[in-house]
Amino acid sequence: MNSSFLHKLFGTTPNKGVQPKEAIAYSITGFGQNLICTIIGSYLTVFLTDALLFGAEGVKIGAISGTMAVAYLMLGTRVYDAMNDPIMGSIVDKTRTKWGKCRPFLKWMAVPIALITIACFCPFLPEKATSSFVAISVIYVLWSMIYTVADVPYWGLSTCLTNDTTVRGNILTVARLVCTLGAGLVTILVPIITDGVTRKYKMPDPLDSTKLVLDPQYISQNAHTLKWTYFICAVVCCVIALPMFFYGFKNTKERFTSTDKAPSLGHNLKLLFKNKQLLLIVLSGVLGGARMVYTYTGGLYFAKYVLKNEGLFALITMLVVPGGLVASLLVPWLSKKFTKKWTYIIVHLFGGVVMAIMYFVGYDAPWKLAVAAIGLVLLGIPQGVNNIITYAMIGDTVDYLEWKTGERGEGICFAMQTLINKIGMALGAFIGVFSYSWAKINPAAADGVYITPANEQLLWNILILSGVISMFACAVPMFFYNITEKRQREMVAEIEARKAENE
């Protein structure tokens, strides 16, 4: 690819500072990372409810239903994992190696992440439900901790490559697009594969002969096939992702890292609470955790049990792509025109309005589904903007923290981005499985009726209304965020001037 085009794309300068080769390597690592993250985030719950049949009626884990046990596992593990992020951020800030503080983790953690991801979809778990649930719970908690060890430094690396907010924003724009591509491939292909391999176990829907549902006599064969299908998909994702971590490690360079005495966790936490602009982003991210719940397992359950074709989940996620792609490409222009703050606020208020219209229109007629499809395309706009702009804003808060305290704290600051992501995944998985339970879906129904029409409506209401509330709520804290692009450049200039005086 033409080097001048790449320099223009990233805003870099030939032979000075960060180079396009590094930005591309950084993005490729994100692609691999998202293959792994998405196979877990989107399909582990379905593996548990429909392949291991924890979602079947009558299955108990202790005193609660198997479905709610899965819901609490998803929520509890992710919240616990999110609380580990500040600890990992502090470890990153304490790390001192010849490779830097962030890059080494890409090298050290690639193999452990791949192995524990594959273990999450192990098809050899004990047959007894409680024993199987305990085993998968331990594996999943370990996965969340190991994944954190690579995830926090990966995003922190963006601030070590460059301190130019425009260049950093361009790098993150491309990286997030590539990450979205990786996640999108898994999201689209896996349900198409699982629908295809289990189609032989399906029969015409008793209520609508144009649709297919699982034949009750093949429930165990279907579950067995699903177990192995998800396992093979996980292996393929990890085999592809593994070399991408090493490629990112080898082809990037850290330029802006502190060489001062390594800070303690307590000191880093104090720094965190001094960074009020970052805390506003965190609050917004937590409030917005359910804005895209339909792209998690809840959306897959809706496609599988209401639309009677889990392969349609691929279409649901693909509809979001055009709007997300256009919005992602426009983030640098929108940020320059309206600032990051107002771009973020406007697109989320817009998303809330779109979802409210979808809720009132409904889904139970072809024209209503057409409106919902248009809504999904438009919802790609806040998703695309959010996927990029929060990383850029957190990068700015690293500069803000250095301007305010003299310390950068890349690890602890970007630990908040991974915390936001994990809270979103926790809420997405919990709401999805909770709606599965509340709608009384039974994947092992002997009569072939897995959900009633009334509960189909209930499932829709939960998925859409949670998004409406979350879209509006996440915009509120950002009204108080005050780092503009102009102010960031002024802060960087002041920091450089201080450093020059102390030399």
N, C-alpha and C positions, 0 to 999 in steps of 0.2 A: 504494500500500500504506500502511496506517495507520502514522503516524510513531511512535506510542507502542509499537506492536508491534515495529517495527524497533529502537527503543532498547532494548527488553527483550531482543530476540534477541541484540544485540551487547553489551549491558551498558553502553551509552554514556549520556551525560548531555546533554540538549538544550542547545545553544549553548555547550557546554563541551568542549574537547578534540576528539578524533576523532568524526566524525558518521557515521550509517548510509550516507549517500550515498558517502562515501569507501570504506567497507568493501565496498559493492556494486561500485563502480568497480574496486577492487582484485581482487575475485573475477572480474569480467568479463574483465579482462586475463588472469587465470589460465586461464580457459576457452579463450581464443584461443591462449595459449601451449601448452596441452596438445593442441589440435588439431594443431599443428605437431610437437610433440615425439613424439606417438603415431604419426603417419603415418611418421615416420622410425624410431622405436624398435621398432615392431611389424612394419613391412612392408618396410623397405629390404632386409633380409636375404632375404626371400622374393622380392623383385624381382630380387635378384642371382642366387639359386639357381634359381628357376623361370621368371622372365621373360627374364633374360639367359642362362639355362642354364649358369651356372658350376657348378651341382650335377650336371650330366649326367656319366655315366660316360665316362672318357677325356679330359675337359677338364683341361688342365694350365695352371697359372700359374707359369712357371719350373719348378722341380723338384717342386712339390707339386700336389695335386689342387685343382681349382677350389673345391670345397667347403671344404677346410681353409684355402685362401687367404682366403675370405670370413670364416671363423671368426677367423683371426688379424687381419684388417682390423678387424672389429668390436671385438675385445678391445684391440688395440693403439691404435686411434684413441680409444676411450673412456677408456683408462687415461691416455693422453697428454692428453686433454681434461680429465680430472679433475685432473691435475697443474697445469693452467693456472688452475684455480679460485682457489687462493690468490693468484696474480698478479692476477687480475681483482678479487678481494676487496680487495687493496691499492690497486688503481686506484680502486675505489669510495670507499675511505676517504680517498684523496687528492683526490677530485673536489670542487670548490667552484664552484657555480653559483647563480644567483638562484632556481633551481627546487629546489635541494638536491643531494644526492650520489647518490641512487638513481633518482629520477623521470626525469632527463634521458635515461637510457639506453633507457627505454621509447619515447621519441620518436625518438631517433637510430637505433635498431637495427631498427625494425619492417620497413621496406622491405628492407634487406639480408637479414634472416632469411627473408622471404617468397621473395625471388628465389633464394637459394641452396638453399632447401628444394625448390623446383620443379626446380632444376638436378639435384638428387640423383636424380630419376626421369626424367632426360632420355631420350627414346626414340630419339635420333639418335646414340648412341655408336658407335664403330668396330665393324665386324663381327668383327675379329680379337680373340680372347679376351683376350690379354695387353694389347693396346692399350686395350681397353674397360675392363679391370680397373684399369689405371693411371689412366685418366681419372676413373673413378668414385671411386677412392681419394683423388685430389687434391680432388675436389669435396666428398667426405664429411669430410675433415680440415678443410677451410675452413668447412664447415657447423658442425662441432663448436666451432670457435673463435668464430665469429660468434654462435652461439646462447648461448655462455657469457657474452658481453658484455651480454646482456639478462637471462639467467637469474639470475645472482648478485645484481645489484641489485634484481630483482623481489622475491626472498624477503627480502633485507635491508630492503626498504621497510617490512615489517611492524613492525620495531622502531622505525622513525622515525615511524610514525603515533601510537604510544602506548607508554608504559612500564608500563601497568597489565597485569599478567600475565593477569588474568581476561578483560579486554576483548580483549587480544591473542589469547588462546586462542580466544575466541568468533569473532573475525574470521578466524583461521586455520581454524577448524572449517568455517565457511561457505565460505571460499575453497577449501579442499581438496575439499569436496563438489562445488563448481562445477567445479573442475579435473578431478575424477573423472568428472563428467558429460561434459565435453569429450572426455576420453580414451576414455570408454565409447562415445560415439557413433561415434568413428572405429573403435574395436576391433570394434564390433558390425556396423556398416554395410559396411565395406570388404570383409570376406570374403563377405558375402552378395552384394555386387555382383560380385566377381570370380568367385564360383561361378556366378552367374546368367549372366554374359556368356560364360563358357567351357563351359557345359553342353552346347552343341551339338557340342563336340569330344569328348564322353565316350560310353562304351559300358558295358554291364553287366559287372561284375567277373567274370572267369572262375571265381573261387572262390566268389562269392556274388552271384547274379543280382539280389538286392534292392538292391545298391549299384552306384555308377557309378565308373569309372576313366577316365583319359584314353585315348582311342583313339590307338595309336601312329602311325597315318598322319597325324594332325593335330597332331603335336608342335610344329612350327614355327609353324603358324597360332595355336595356343594361346598360345605364348610371345609372339608379336607382339601378340595381343589383350591379354594381361596387361600388357605394357609400356605400352600406351596407356591402359589402365584405371587403373593406378597413377599415371600421369602426370596424368590428369584429376582423380583423387581428390586429389592433392597440390595442384593448382591451386585446386580448390574450398576445401580447408582453409585455404589461405593467403589467399584472397580474403575469407573470413569472418573470419579472425583479425586481419588487418591493422588495421581500424578499432578493434578492441578494445584494442590497445596504446595508440593515441592517446587513447582514452576514459579509460583508467587514468591516463595521464600528466596529462590535463587536470583530473580530478576527485579528485585526492588531494593531501595536503599533508604535508610533513615537519615534525615538531615537535621531535624529539629527535635531533639530529645534532651532532657535535662541530665547533666552529669554531676549534679549536686548529690549530697548524701541521700541515700534512699529513705523515703518517708515511711512512717509507720501507718498501719491501718487507721488508728485513731486520728492521726494527723490528716490523713486523706479524707476521712469522713468530715472533719472540721472544714477542710477545703471545700468539700461538696456543698455544705450548707452556707458557705460564703458565696457560692456561685448561684445567686438567686435567679439569674436568667435561665440557667440550666434546669433548675427546679420547676420553673414554669413549663418548660418543654416536657419534663417528666410527668407533671400533673396532667397536661394536655394529652400525652400519650396514654396514660392510664385510663382517663375518661373516654378516650377514643378506642379502647381495646376491643369493643364489640362492633365497630363500624363496618367491618367486612366479614361478619360471621358466616355469611352465606357462601364464602369461598373456602370455608373449612368443612368439617364433617357434616355440619347441619345441612349444607347445600347438597352434599352427596346423598344424605338420607332422603332429602326432598326429591331428588332426581330418581332415586332407587325405589322409593315406596309410594310417592305421589304421582310422579310422571311415569313410573313403571319402567324406567330405563336408566340404569346408573351411568351408562355411557353419555347421557345428556349432561352430566356434570361437567364433562369436557367442554360442551357448548356453553354452559353457564360461565365457566372461567374464560373461555375464548372471547365471549362478548365483551368482557371487561377490557380486553387487550387493546383494541383500537384507541379508545379514549385515553387509556393509561399511557400508551406509547406516544400519542400526540402531546399529552400533558407533560410527560417526562422530557421530551425534546424541547418543550417550550419553557422549562423551569429556569434556565439561565436568563432568557429574555423577560419572563414574568418577574423574576427577582430584581432585575435591573429596572423594570418599568414600575413595579408596584411595591418592591421590597419583599423579602422572604416572608416576613410577618403577615402582611396583608394578602399575599398570594395564598398562604396557608389558611387564613381565616375565611376568605371568600370561597375557596373551593369546597371547604367542609360545610359551610352554610348551604351552598348549592347542593351538595350531596344529601344533606338532611331533607331538603325540599323534594328532591327526586325520589328518595325512599318513602317519604310521606305519601306522595302521589301513587307510588306502586302499592302501598298498603291499602289505600282507599279503592283503587281500581280492582285489585285482586288478581286471581290467576285462573278462574274456573270457566274460561271461554277462550277460543282462539284469539280473538281481538285483544283480550286482556293479557294473554301471554305475549302478544306482539308489543304491547305497551311495556310489559316487564322487560322484554328483550332490549327495547330502546333505553329503558332506565338503566339496565346493566352496562350498556355502552357508555352512557353518561357518567355512571359511577366510577368508570375507569379514570375519570379526571382527578377526583380527590385521591384515589388510590395511587395514581402515577406521581402526583405532586408530593404526597406524603412519603412515598418510598424514597424520595431523593432529598427533599428539602429539610427534613428533620436532621439528617446526617450533616448537612452543610451548616445548619444553625448550631448544632452541638459543636462542630468544629470552630465556629465563631466564639462560642462560650469558653473554649479552651484558651483562645487569645484573650478573652475578657478576664479570665481567671489569672492569667499571667500578668496582665496589665494591672490588675487589682492587688495581687499578692506577691508577684514575682515568681510564682510557680505555675507550671503548665498543667500537670495532672491529666495527661491524655488518657491514661488507663481508667482512672476513676470517673472521668467525664463520659467516655464512650461506654463504660459499663452501664451507664444510665440508658443508652440507646438499646443495648441488648436487654436490659431490664424491661423497657417499654415493649420490645418485640415479644418477650416471653410472657408478659402479662396479657398481651393481645392473643397469643397462642393459647394461653390458659383459659381466657374467657371464651375464645372461639371454640375450643374443644369442649369446655364445660357446658356452654349454652347448647352446642350441638347435641351432646349426649343427654343433657337434661331435657331438651325438646323431644328427643327420641323416647325417653322414659315417660314424659308427661303426655305425649301423644299415644302412648301405649302400643308402640310398634313391637311386634313379635315376629322375629325372623324365622321362628320354628312353628308358626301357626299350622295346626293340623288341617284346617279347612281352607287354607290358601288365602285367607283374608288377613293381611298383615297390619292393616290400619283402616279405621272407619272414615267415612267422608267428613264427619265432624272433627275428627282428630287431624285430618289432613289440613283443614282450615286453621286449627290450633298451631300446627307446625309452622305454617306460613306466617301467622301472626307473631310468633316468637322470633323467628329469624329476621323479619322485616322491622318490627317495632324496636327491637334491641339496637338495630342499626340506626334508626331514626334518632333515638335518644343519644346514642354515642356520637353521631356526627355533629349534632348541635352542641353537646356538652364539651367536646374537645376544643371547640373554637374559643370558649370563654377565657381560659387562662392566657391565651395568646394576645388578648387585648392589652395585657400588662407587660408584654415583652418589648424591650426597647433597644436592641442592638440592630442598628441599620448598617447597610453596606458601607456608607460613608464613615460611620462611627468605628466600624471594625478596622478600616484602613488607618484611621487616626490612632487607634490603640496600638496597632502593629508598628507604626512609625515611632510612637513614644517608647515602645519596648526596645526597638533597635537603637534609639537615641540613648537610652539608659545603659544598654550594653556597651555602646561606643565610649561613653563616659567612664565606665568602670575598667576599660582595657588599659 
